[in-house]
Amino acid sequence: MNSYEKVTTSNKPIRVRFSKGPAAAQLAYMADEKGFAHIQVSNYELSFLSSTIDKLAPLFADEKPGEPLPMLIEVSDFDFTLKVLHCLYIS
């Protein structure tokens, strides 16, 4: 069992582990230099208003893309709800 398999025993809904150096080299190409991220999301519920997503969009706009990072993302039992408010205009 490697150290990444041990992460799954936790009952926390979001788990993030970052490794760099010789131990990460066996997980992915160039991970020893760039690092390796292991992200697990399980049994998690997330909801947003559509207006919130619209307001967050400019925060993620970037002029220069970052360096790619080797990673493993595992998602299970994830519920995402997008709530849309309906406005009725009467004139």
N, C-alpha and C positions, 0 to 999 in steps of 0.2 A: 504494500500500500504506500503510495507516495503522499506527500504532504497535501496535495490538492484534493485527494479523496477524503481526507479528514475534515475538510471544510463542510462537507454535506451533513455531518452529524449535528450541527448547530440548529436550533429552532428559530433563529432570527430570520425575518423575511428577506432581508437584503444583506448579502455577504460579498465583500470585496477583498481580494488578496493581490498584492503586487510583489513580484520577485524580480531580482536582477542579479547577474553574475553567473558563475558556473552552474548553480542549481537550476537556473532558468534555461540554460542552453539546451538541455535535453527536452524541453517542452515545445520550443518553436525556433525556427531559423532566426538568428540575430537577437534572440531574447536575452542573451548574456550581455549585450551592449545596450539595447533599447529598453529591455525589461519585458515582463509578461504580466498581464492583468487577467485574473480569473474572477468573474462576476456571476453570482447566482441570485436569482430572484424567485421566490416560491411563496405560495399562499399569501398573496398581496393584492389588496384592492386599492385602486387609485381612481379618483374622479376629478374632473376639471370642468369649469364653465368654458364654453367656446370663446367667450370674450377674454378669458385669462390666457388662453393659448395665443390669441391674436396679439396680446400685449407682450408676451414672452418672446415672440418670434424675432424681434430686432436684437435681442441679447445673443442669439445664436448665429447671427449673420457675421461673417468674418471675411476680411479681405484676403487673407493668406491661410490656406489650409495647413493644418499641423502635420507633423510626421506621423505616419501610421505606426501603431503600436500593436505587437502581437497580443492577442487576447482570446479568451474563451468565455462566451456568454451563455449561460443556461437559464431558461425561463420555464417555470411550471406553475400551474394553477394561478395565473395572473388575470385579474379582472380590471379592465380599463373602461371607465364610463365617461363619455363626453356629453355634458348637459348643455342643451341649447335652449335659451330663453326666447319665447315667442312674444313679440310685442305687437299689440293690435292698435293701430292708429286710426282714430275716427275723426273725420273732418266735417 
